[in-house]
Amino acid sequence: MEDVYNYLKSKINNNDIIVASISGGPDSMALLNILIKLKKDINYKLIFSNDKYFTKEYIDNILKSIVID
């Protein structure tokens, strides 16, 4: 995942707006985790999008499950 982190770090700039779609699957959760960690290094706005069937509680649980080192 470090390669993905470094790649995204080279592409995202301060004040960019990034929209990430959350499906709850392992690939979107890995990407979401990396994007949240990037916020430590880059000042950008992160917007979460989700399927219309997901509840706020579902998304809150996903976000709570992410461990940031």
Secondary structure, 3 states (H helix, E strand, C coil): CHHHHHHHHHHCCCCCEEEEEECCCHHHHHHHHHHHHHCCCCCCEEEEEECCCCCHHHHHHHHHHCCCC
